[in-house]
Amino acid sequence: MFAYDYPLLSVFWSICLFALLVLWIFVVIWVFIDNFRRTDHGGWAKALWTLFIIFLPIIGVFTYIVARPVDPYVVV
C-alpha cells in the first residue's frame, strides 16, 4: 500500500473510529458487570436487563445508564 492511497486524514479517521469501538465495548462490558453486581434487584430483573442490552444494544445501554439508581455509598 502506497502512502498516497491512504491519506493522513483517513488514518486519523480510522484511529478515531477504532477508539470509539473500543470505548463502546468497554461501556457494554461495564454495564454487564454492573448489572450482575447490583443487589437491589433479583435474578429476573438481571436477566431482563441482559436480554434488553443484547437485543437492543444502543438503546439498552443508554437506558440502563439513565435508569440506574444512584449508589448511596458513592460520593459525587
Backbone torsions as a table, in degrees:
resi	resn	phi	psi	omega
1	MET	NA	130.3	-179.5
2	PHE	-89.6	156.9	-177.6
3	ALA	-66.0	-32.4	-178.2
4	TYR	-78.6	-9.0	175.4
5	ASP	-82.8	-18.8	-176.3
6	TYR	-136.8	85.5	-174.6
7	PRO	-62.5	164.0	-176.0
8	LEU	-61.6	-37.7	179.5
9	LEU	-65.1	-35.7	176.8
10	SER	-67.6	-35.7	176.1
11	VAL	-65.1	-44.4	178.2
12	PHE	-61.2	-42.9	179.6
13	TRP	-64.3	-40.2	177.8
14	SER	-64.6	-39.6	177.8
15	ILE	-66.1	-40.3	178.1
16	CYS	-64.0	-43.8	178.6
17	LEU	-65.0	-39.1	177.1
18	PHE	-64.5	-40.2	178.3
19	ALA	-65.4	-39.9	176.7
20	LEU	-65.3	-36.9	176.9
21	LEU	-64.1	-44.7	178.6
22	VAL	-64.4	-41.5	178.1
23	LEU	-63.0	-42.2	178.9
24	TRP	-63.2	-42.9	178.3
25	ILE	-62.9	-41.4	177.4
26	PHE	-61.6	-43.6	-179.5
27	VAL	-64.9	-42.5	179.4
28	VAL	-63.4	-44.3	178.4
29	ILE	-63.9	-40.6	178.5
30	TRP	-62.4	-40.3	179.8
31	VAL	-65.7	-41.7	177.0
32	PHE	-62.5	-45.3	179.7
33	ILE	-62.9	-44.5	-179.9
34	ASP	-64.8	-38.1	179.2
35	ASN	-61.8	-44.3	-176.5
36	PHE	-81.4	-15.9	177.4
37	ARG	-87.8	-16.9	-177.6
38	ARG	-67.5	141.5	179.3
39	THR	-109.6	-1.4	-176.6
40	ASP	-88.5	-2.8	170.5
41	HIS	-138.4	158.6	-171.8
42	GLY	-87.0	-167.2	-175.4
43	GLY	-66.6	-38.5	179.6
44	TRP	-66.0	-39.6	178.2
45	ALA	-65.0	-40.4	177.8
46	LYS	-64.5	-40.2	179.1
47	ALA	-66.2	-41.4	179.5
48	LEU	-67.3	-40.2	176.2
49	TRP	-62.7	-40.4	180.0
50	THR	-63.2	-45.7	178.4
51	LEU	-64.1	-39.3	178.7
52	PHE	-62.3	-40.6	-179.8
53	ILE	-72.7	-34.1	-179.5
54	ILE	-72.5	-43.6	-174.3
55	PHE	-86.1	-27.0	175.4
56	LEU	-129.7	76.7	-168.7
57	PRO	-61.3	-48.5	-175.0
58	ILE	-69.0	-49.4	179.6
59	ILE	-66.6	-39.9	-178.4
60	GLY	-64.3	-44.3	-179.4
61	VAL	-66.5	-46.5	-179.0
62	PHE	-67.2	-36.2	176.6
63	THR	-65.6	-41.1	178.8
64	TYR	-62.5	-43.9	-178.6
65	ILE	-65.3	-39.2	-179.5
66	VAL	-74.5	-41.0	-174.5
67	ALA	-81.4	-12.1	-177.3
68	ARG	-67.7	128.4	179.3
69	PRO	-71.0	156.3	-179.6
70	VAL	-71.3	135.6	178.3
71	ASP	-74.9	123.5	-176.4
72	PRO	-69.0	-16.4	-177.9
73	TYR	-88.8	-10.6	-179.7
74	VAL	-95.5	124.8	177.9
75	VAL	-92.0	124.9	-177.9
76	VAL	-92.3	NA	NA
